[in-house]
């Protein structure tokens, strides 16, 4: 019922009719949303004269909304994790992207495009270990640190409703001999520490205040959010486990029934430009996909290009096909 209430509230918030030149965009909130406003929305509005209307949410919420509107979407563009984008594409709920309408993507690597051009990736990041250097003497080197009794009651975990939660489950499974096709070891390991978890976060920026107050010593978190928080003075650092962080490919889709596809293409092309890619890397330390992007200063140091080859990227089709069952099991065995 809680999920339905949240979905209803989100649908209601975009129910008002948009003007012809408006571009209605679903994006993530918090510090990421602030960076989107500066790096994507402002330059697009300045160049086009159109107005962008945003609605914040998570990938799972946006996927539910696209399904609920069944081919008559309230959105023109949606920021969404590639597993959810893949699932929506398999359900014929997104438009196939026309490369000719995205000139900034002319030289992109073919792997950034979804099946049948159902999406285009615009950045990469990872889920790794965030830790408070004031509470953790030695930087963690393994996902096993989350399960260390020394941090009992001082660990926050991502809820499986978000991408980081799925990623941590996969990491826990791989750490204990499982894999994406056998998550039993992951569920069993997490269930053992579940009673002592300080909090299960559902929005990425919820961790900021917990780190600031010293409530937690460690949490699986997005590398970009952690780097941004650290730049703002939050006592947090990122460690890449030797087993590999879990890679994130974040994408853009045009859902079926978008009212302003022309505006949608213009907005996406702006996001894919070297200038916007550089801006997002500087604001949020996101890895760019445009090969013409130039990074300097803090962004060049913080975007971990050397860590990219070590990341594990889950098969989005496998995730999309099974994540519903994983969530149901998580609710039964972990957060019951």
Buried (B, 14 or more C-beta within 10 A) or exposed (E): EEEEEBBEEBBEEBEEEBEEEBBBBBBBBBBBBEBBBBBBBBBBBEEBEBBBBBBBBBBBBBBBBBBBBEEEBBBBBBBBBBBBBBBBBBBEBBBBBEEEBBEBBEEBEEEBBBEEBBBBBBBBBBBBBBBBEEBBEEEBEBBBBBBBEEBBEBBBBBBBBBBBBBBBBBBBBBBBEBEBEEBEBBBBBBBEBBEEBBBBBBBBBBBBEBBBEEBBBBBBBBBBBBBBBBEEEBBBBBBBBEBBBBBBBBBBBBBBBBBBBBBBBBBBBBBBBBBBBBBBBBBBBBBBBBEEBEBEEEBEEBBBEEBBEBBBBBEBBEBBBBBEEBBEBBEEEBBE
